[in-house]
Amino acid sequence: MTYAFEVWGHPHGELSGGLAALGAVTVAHVPPGSDKAQPWPAAVVDAVASQQAE
């Protein structure tokens, strides 16, 4: 699962503000006791899918 983000600065003094940073963070599901990533649990997949459908 990857989250993209943007950070915007506000105008300050003589600076007009604008895009200050952008990037992405990728997260993985690693169950307790496991040493590697596993597929996301069905409840998580269903919850994300239902939010994307809105």
HUJO-V799358 format. One record per residue. PSI is psi in radians with two decimals (999 if undefined). OMEGA is omega as a letter, one per 30 degrees, with the letter a starting at -180 (999 if undefined). D_LAST is the distance of its C-alpha to the last C-alpha in Angstrom with 2 decimals. Layout:
<<PSI	OMEGA	D_LAST> <PSI	OMEGA	D_LAST>>
This chain:
<<2.30	a	18.00> <2.29	l	18.46> <2.25	l	17.41> <2.60	a	18.45> <2.74	l	19.81> <2.49	l	21.89> <2.16	a	24.50> <2.36	l	25.77> <2.60	l	29.20> <2.70	l	30.27> <2.46	a	33.41> <2.12	a	36.50> <-2.22	a	40.05> <-0.06	a	40.64> <2.42	a	37.48> <-0.13	a	34.61> <-2.97	l	31.85> <-2.98	a	29.17> <2.12	a	27.45> <-0.55	a	29.30> <2.68	l	27.60> <2.72	a	24.79> <-2.94	l	24.17> <2.60	l	22.26> <2.22	l	22.59> <2.27	a	22.33> <2.65	a	22.31> <2.73	l	23.61> <2.01	l	24.01> <1.81	a	27.74> <2.66	l	28.62> <2.36	l	31.57> <-0.14	l	34.83> <2.66	l	33.46> <0.19	l	34.69> <2.84	a	31.93> <2.59	l	28.20> <2.84	l	26.78> <2.59	l	23.57> <2.50	l	20.76> <2.63	a	20.96> <-0.65	a	18.83> <-0.64	l	17.27> <-0.81	l	16.06> <-0.79	a	14.81> <-0.73	a	12.92> <-0.74	l	11.41> <-0.75	a	10.39> <-0.69	a	9.08> <-0.57	l	6.89> <-0.63	l	5.49> <-0.50	a	5.48> <-0.32	a	3.83> <999	999	0.00>>
